Amino acid sequence: MNNQKRTIHIIIGILLFVVCVLILPREVFELPMRYVIATMIVMIYWWITRPVHLAVTALLPILVNSIFVMAPMNTILDDYFSSIVVLIIGANILLASWSLWKLDKRIALTSLSLIGTHVNLQIITWFILSVILSMFLPNVVVVAALCPIAFSMMKYCSTEKVDYTKSKTLNLLLISIAWGAGLGGFGTPLGGAMNLVAISHIEDFIGKEFLYITWTANVIVFLLLLTVAIIGYLLLIKKDVKQIIGSKEFFTTKLHDMGKMSKGEVISLVLFLLALLMAFTRPLYSKFLPNLQPQYVFLILAFVSFFIKVDNKRLMTWQVAVKNIHWSLIILFSGGLAIGKLLVESGVASALASLVSTAGISNELLLLATFIALGMFLSNTSSNTAASAILIPIVISVTIDLSLNTMAYIFVSAIACNIAYVLPTSIRAIPVDYGLDTKFMLKKGLTAIVISYVLLLVSGYIFILL
């Protein structure tokens, strides 16, 4: 981008901020709320047009708050070194040892030799794998584990003539991972805190324990429908190539040429798999070690890797680790968390929810359409957990007043709180750091939003009538 275009986008962003503050209705949004919305609009615009690095834009919540005071500064700063940031640092260090010992190359070659080189088959495999894993593991863990593998695979397929790390193929694979992990998260209560928040409100509503199996039984059909629909959409997107250079046999030969796994590879793999295993089995030890959450497990094992020696060589050194920690990803991820928290802390989200609850909507289809739209908006602009925490109490209150099928509305609304495809916030910041084009994600994500909205509205309406 030349300097003139960059300057124009910067000026437009500043003008958008001023216009938003001036034109948003004061009777609905107080001044701090208008500052928050204006900041979010500028961040979205600059993330798309990229007049500066994505991470630079992600610092806006701190900068704007220092001038206009939208929320206590500590509230915002906490997000720039949150528990998720700890997880990213720990995962980055563990994955750095993969690169150091060439385990990433072995995994990339294994993936290509097993899955094959057809792009559509790659898309289906990565998407389904992400959906399944995120049903039982935190979404961020799934995306942080799979994106480096997909990137490494494309890197080892690249040639002087074709650079897959800058191609639409890589964009599609990274989107498949992020979207699959986002969808799979609502498949079981273990998929994320957003589900546990919804279940907490359900238990308050029904006055007794809510069985986890009941949750899965009610949402699994929706998950299957959405999975098939989004895979179908991804397959319809025009590809720059239909097949990656090479063949199964070629990559199998390359894998064979690497020989047996070295001790360094084995230990690097074991440490990462151990972190995943402990994240998956957390319910077994949470009562005895309540603070040992997945993010701290990753950091502990990353810490241990610095002390392990393999053939008189350290498994990991700080010099290698610091080069492989994705600092821009951390800031980008944190910026998304910060603007999401500002939406909640400033009252913007509550104001939107109040508009819904006081709108006097009684038609079941229109009411469901409104709940789904609000859930998807909040999940795309803030986080799944914040969306669930805000929306579910409103759903319960409104549906009780109208004597509707409250439980059915809760399930459909909770699913809506997990549908996010568009912005480089939350888990979608991770693939962006590996090369996913934000414009590509926005353009394709908007279509995916429409597909998911219509499908969830139709199937959800049938569900509440049953």
Helices and strands as residue ranges (DSSP letters): H 3-23, H 31-49, H 54-57, H 60-68, H 73-77, G 78-81, H 83-100, H 103-115, H 119-134, H 139-157, G 164-166, H 168-184, G 189-191, H 193-206, H 212-236, H 248-257, H 263-280, H 282-285, H 294-305, E 309-310, E 313-314, H 318-324, H 327-345, H 348-357, H 364-381, H 384-401, H 406-416, G 426-428, H 429-433, H 438-465
